[in-house]
Amino acid sequence: MRAVRALQKRVVKLEHAAQPRPSLLAVMYGSFDAFVEIELLPDTKSGALDRADMIDVVAALRACETDGTWHRAHAR
């Protein structure tokens, strides 16, 4: 019985470790989309940030969110 409990704890630990960590943007704003909406969209609409440039910047940052770059950079 003890061995079963120990095995269950190890499985839970492995499953938790396999989950990707959220990026700092997701932690600070709740999601990547919220970051874009709160921080980038207003300045883009006002003309303070170039729309064409921000499309590329957002695409690059979003790729880091979805392709595992963030997770690999902060692996234990």
N, C-alpha and C positions, 0 to 999 in steps of 0.2 A: 504494500500500500504506500509506503514511504517513497519507493522508487517511482511509482506512478505520479505522485505529487511533484516530485523533483523533475520528472520528465515534462509534466504539464507546465511548470514554471519556465523551463528552458524553451519550450515551444512558444509560449507567450512572449518571452524575451526576444526570440528570433523573429517572430512576426512583427513585433514593435520596431526592431532595428531595420527591418526591410522596408518600412514605410518611409517615403521621401519626406524630408523636413521642409516645412514651408520657408520661403525666402523671407528676408527682412521686410521686403515690401508687403508681402502677404500678412506678415505678423503685425506690422505697424498700421496698415490700412484695412485689414480684413480680407482683402483680395487684390490681385494685380489690377483688375478692372477698376476697383475703387481708387487705387493710386492714380491711374490715368485720369479718371474723372475729376478727382479732387486737385491734383497737382499740375497736370499737363494740359488738360482741356481748356481751362479758363485762359491760360497764357497763350495757348494756340489760337483761341478765338479772338483774343484782343490784339494779336499780331506780335506779341512779345517773343514768341517762339515761331520759327518757320514751320508751316504745316508739312511741307515735303520732307524736311529733316526729321520732324517728330514722328512721321510715319515709319521711317527707317529705325529711329531710336526705339520706338515702342515695339516694333517687330523684333529687334535684337534682344531687348529685355524680356519680351514674352517667350522667345526661344529659350532663354536661360531658365525661365520658369518651367517650361514643359519638357525640355530635352534632358533634364537631369543634371545640368551644369551646376546649378545651385547645390544640389544634394552632394555631388562629387566634391565640390569645393569645401564643403563643411562636413565631410565624413569623419567619423570618430576614429 
